[in-house]
């Protein structure tokens, strides 16, 4: 049976979403946990992903077993342990350390449009992933990634740019990711063109 996506998001089985907003034509894979997440239009996650405190753009391709935003422990305190901020669980207080949880939530990860986050990669809190960037499988990203850059390794380091700088500038002017669903459908064949032909066709501002 062919799976069809639509304006209503698709959430696969055994997934948990908290304080999460899903765009149109989005899909959340099986056994996912999303907390404090914005998932832009057409973006999707594979199986067994955990995403926290992230704003993710449109057309983001997130492979299976990706971890976005592993939360920090309080390293400056005498103990790293939960008992200092999940106090209620241990009967140490009537309230948890909400200030610490708020600090965690503010360490936002920003992931741009049309990105590819490879299998089993990890993106640390506070990192920005630029538009069109690629994170290789198994990479651990600890620093910002420039647009249209491919990063791999532990820690992740850039190995190449997807396109020449003038092509990137044209793509930034075209902003195809903001086209309507109808326009994308109408121009679908052009997405199979070589990149230089695509940008030449649509970069009217650069003429």
C-alpha positions as CSV (number, residue, x, y, z in Angstrom):
1,X,0.0,0.0,0.0
2,X,1.3,3.4,-1.0
3,X,1.8,5.8,1.9
4,X,0.4,9.3,1.2
5,X,1.2,12.4,3.2
6,X,-1.0,15.4,3.4
7,X,-1.7,18.6,5.3
8,X,-2.3,16.6,8.5
9,X,1.0,15.3,9.9
10,X,1.5,11.5,10.1
11,X,2.7,10.1,13.4
12,X,3.8,6.5,13.3
13,X,3.2,4.0,16.2
14,X,4.8,4.2,19.6
15,X,5.9,7.8,19.3
16,X,5.6,10.4,22.0
17,X,5.3,14.2,21.3
18,X,5.3,16.9,24.0
19,X,5.2,20.7,23.3
20,X,5.7,19.9,19.6
21,X,4.4,21.6,16.5
22,X,4.3,19.7,13.2
23,X,4.0,21.3,9.8
24,X,2.2,20.1,6.7
25,X,3.3,17.0,4.9
26,X,5.4,15.9,7.8
27,X,6.0,12.5,9.2
28,X,7.3,11.3,12.6
29,X,8.8,7.8,12.4
30,X,8.2,4.8,14.7
31,X,9.4,4.9,18.3
32,X,10.2,8.6,18.3
33,X,10.4,11.0,21.2
34,X,9.9,14.7,20.4
35,X,9.9,17.4,23.1
36,X,9.9,21.1,22.6
37,X,10.3,20.7,18.8
38,X,9.1,22.6,15.7
39,X,9.2,20.3,12.6
40,X,8.7,22.4,9.4
41,X,6.7,21.5,6.4
42,X,7.7,18.3,4.4
43,X,10.3,17.3,7.1
44,X,10.4,13.8,8.5
45,X,12.2,11.6,11.0
46,X,13.2,8.0,10.7
47,X,12.7,5.3,13.4
48,X,14.0,5.6,16.9
49,X,14.8,9.3,16.9
50,X,15.0,11.5,20.0
51,X,14.6,15.3,19.4
52,X,14.6,17.9,22.1
53,X,14.6,21.7,22.0
54,X,14.9,22.1,18.3
55,X,13.5,24.3,15.6
56,X,13.7,22.4,12.3
57,X,13.1,24.0,8.9
58,X,11.2,22.7,5.9
59,X,12.3,19.6,3.8
60,X,14.7,18.3,6.5
61,X,15.6,14.6,6.1
62,X,16.3,13.1,9.5
63,X,17.5,9.5,9.3
64,X,16.9,6.7,11.8
65,X,18.3,6.7,15.3
66,X,19.3,10.4,15.3
67,X,19.7,12.3,18.5
68,X,19.1,16.0,18.4
69,X,19.6,17.9,21.6
70,X,20.9,15.5,24.2
71,X,20.3,17.5,27.4
72,X,23.1,18.6,29.7
73,X,23.6,17.7,33.4
74,X,24.6,20.4,35.8
75,X,28.4,20.1,35.6
76,X,29.1,23.1,37.8
77,X,27.3,21.5,40.8
78,X,28.9,19.2,43.3
79,X,26.9,16.4,41.8
80,X,25.7,15.7,38.2
81,X,22.9,13.5,39.4
82,X,19.1,13.9,38.9
83,X,18.5,14.3,42.6
84,X,19.6,18.0,42.4
85,X,16.9,18.9,39.8
86,X,14.4,16.1,39.8
87,X,14.0,16.6,43.6
88,X,10.4,15.4,43.9
89,X,11.3,11.9,42.7
90,X,13.6,11.4,45.6
91,X,11.4,13.0,48.2
92,X,13.9,15.9,48.7
93,X,11.5,18.7,47.9
94,X,8.0,19.6,46.9
95,X,9.1,21.1,43.6
96,X,11.7,20.3,40.9
97,X,14.4,22.7,39.8
98,X,12.4,24.5,37.1
99,X,15.1,27.1,36.5
100,X,17.4,24.4,35.4
101,X,14.8,22.8,33.1
102,X,14.1,26.2,31.6
103,X,17.8,26.7,31.0
104,X,17.9,23.4,29.2
105,X,14.9,24.3,27.0
106,X,16.6,27.6,26.0
107,X,19.7,25.8,24.5
108,X,17.9,25.6,21.1
109,X,19.1,23.8,18.1
110,X,18.3,25.5,14.8
111,X,18.3,23.3,11.7
112,X,17.8,24.9,8.3
113,X,15.7,24.0,5.3
114,X,16.6,21.1,3.0
115,X,19.1,19.5,5.4
116,X,20.1,15.9,5.7
117,X,20.9,14.5,9.2
118,X,22.5,11.1,8.7
119,X,21.9,7.9,10.5
120,X,22.8,7.7,14.2
121,X,24.2,11.2,14.2
122,X,24.1,13.4,17.3
123,X,23.6,17.2,17.3
124,X,24.5,18.9,20.6
125,X,22.5,21.7,22.3
126,X,22.9,25.2,20.9
127,X,24.2,24.2,17.5
128,X,23.0,25.8,14.3
129,X,22.9,23.6,11.1
130,X,22.8,25.8,8.0
131,X,20.4,25.5,5.1
132,X,21.3,22.7,2.7
133,X,23.9,21.2,5.0
134,X,24.6,17.4,5.3
135,X,25.6,15.7,8.6
136,X,27.2,12.3,7.9
137,X,26.2,9.1,9.6
138,X,27.5,8.7,13.1
139,X,28.8,12.3,13.3
140,X,28.7,14.2,16.6
141,X,28.1,17.9,15.8
142,X,29.4,20.2,18.5
143,X,29.8,23.4,16.5
144,X,27.7,25.3,14.0
145,X,27.6,24.0,10.4
146,X,27.8,26.4,7.5
147,X,25.0,26.3,4.8
148,X,25.5,23.7,2.1
149,X,28.4,22.1,3.9
150,X,29.0,18.4,4.4
151,X,30.4,17.4,7.9
152,X,31.5,14.0,9.1
153,X,33.3,12.5,12.0
154,X,33.7,12.7,15.8
155,X,33.7,15.6,16.4
156,X,32.1,16.6,13.1
157,X,34.3,18.5,10.7
158,X,33.6,20.0,7.2
159,X,34.9,17.9,4.3
160,X,33.4,19.8,1.4
161,X,30.7,22.2,0.1
162,X,27.8,20.8,-1.9
163,X,27.9,23.5,-4.5
164,X,30.1,26.5,-5.6
165,X,29.5,29.7,-3.8
166,X,27.8,31.4,-6.8
167,X,25.3,28.5,-7.0
168,X,24.6,28.7,-3.3
169,X,23.8,32.5,-3.7
170,X,21.4,31.7,-6.5
171,X,19.7,29.0,-4.4
172,X,19.4,31.5,-1.6
173,X,17.7,34.0,-3.9
174,X,15.4,31.4,-5.4
175,X,14.2,30.1,-2.0
176,X,12.4,27.1,-3.6
177,X,11.6,25.8,-0.1
178,X,9.0,28.6,0.1
179,X,7.2,27.6,-3.0
180,X,3.6,26.4,-2.6
181,X,2.7,22.7,-2.8
182,X,1.1,23.4,-6.2
183,X,4.2,25.1,-7.5
184,X,6.4,22.3,-6.4
185,X,4.2,19.8,-8.2
186,X,4.1,21.9,-11.3
187,X,7.9,22.3,-11.4
188,X,8.8,18.8,-10.2
189,X,10.6,17.8,-13.4
190,X,13.0,20.7,-12.9
191,X,14.3,19.2,-9.7
192,X,15.9,16.5,-11.8
193,X,17.9,19.0,-13.8
194,X,21.6,19.6,-13.2
195,X,22.0,22.2,-10.5
196,X,23.4,24.8,-12.8
197,X,20.4,24.5,-15.1
198,X,18.0,24.7,-12.2
199,X,19.5,27.9,-10.8
200,X,19.8,29.5,-14.2
201,X,16.1,28.9,-14.9
202,X,14.8,30.3,-11.6
203,X,17.4,32.9,-10.5
204,X,15.7,35.8,-12.2
205,X,17.0,38.3,-9.6
206,X,20.5,37.5,-10.7
207,X,20.0,38.4,-14.3
